[in-house]
Amino acid sequence: MPFPIESKLVIGIASSALFDLTDADAVFRESGEEAYRRYQEDHLEDTLPKGVAFPFIRRFLNLNKQLPDSQPVEVVLLSRNSPETGLRVFHSIEYYGLDITRAAFFSGTSPFMYNDAFNLSLFLSANKADVQQAVRSGFPAGLVLKNEVEDDPLDNELRLAFDFDGVLADDEAERIFQAEGLAAFSREEALKRTEPLGKGPLADLFSRIALIQQLQEEARRLNPALPKCLKIAIVTARNAPAHERMINTLKSWHLSVDEAFFLGGIEKRRVLSVMRPHLYFDDQTLHLERLDNIPMVHIPFGVANEPLNP
C-alpha cells in the first residue's frame, strides 16, 4: 500500500540546514569533490553537530507523538550529497533519534524540482542558489541563515513566528510601500481593509500547521493533561490602520494565530528575543540581520527580493 504522502504536512530539509557542515564544506571548497568524499568516509562514525534548523525539526517530528492516530507530519531529507557521502548524515539522524526515513540524494545538483513529488509545503536549505531557484519556480522554500542557536532538551513546545507581507500574504501591499512610501501604504490598506490579500509562498504551510494545531486542541479537550506543544505567531511591521486588513485576510482563510504583534517600526528582535521561536520567517534580510541567537529563515520572494530573482 503506497505511503499517503499527499495527506501529510511535509517539510523537505537539506543536510546543510539540519546539521552544521562547516568542516566538511570547507574541505569541499578548498580541496574538491574527491577530498570531500574521503573526508566523509573517514568521519563516517563522527556525529555531525546540530544545525540551525535542528531544534525545529526535532519538535516538528514530535507532533506525531502528540497525535499518534493521525501522524500528520513527515520530514524528507533532500541532499546534494551522493548516496555514499550521505551515509554520515543518516548515521547522525539515527544518533539523534530523529524519525526521518525518507531521503533523496542528488550528487551535487539542486533538489528543488522534486518539491511537488514529495508534496512539500516547505523546502529548507542553507544553499542560497537552491532556495532562490525554488522560489523563482514557484515552490515554497526558505534559506536557513547561519546563527548560534541552542536546543533546550527540556523545552518541547514548537514555536513558529512569521512575517506577514511577502511570506504568508503576497507582496501587493509591500509594492506600494516600496514605490510610494508609508503614507501611501497606510492609506491604501485602510481603503482595502475588508479586501483579503492574495496568498504568499508560505500560506499553504501556515494553513496546514493551523490544522494540526486544531487537531492538537481537540486532543487536549479529550485529555487536558496533554501539554500544548505548538504556538504560532505573526510578527509584522504593520500597525493601525493596516492591521485590520491582515486580520481580515486571515479570517477569509479561516485561520487564526496564538499571538500577533503589530510593531509599526519597533525592532522585531525585541519581541523575538522574548518569544524564542524555533524558526522565524521573513522576506527582508534587513529585519533578519538585526537578530541574534534566533533561528532565521529568509524567504526570497516578492518586490523586496527582486534583485535576487530577476
Order of alpha helices (4+ residues) and beta strands (2+ residues): beta-alpha-alpha-alpha-alpha-beta-alpha-beta-beta-alpha-beta-beta-alpha-alpha-alpha-beta-alpha-beta-alpha-beta-alpha-beta
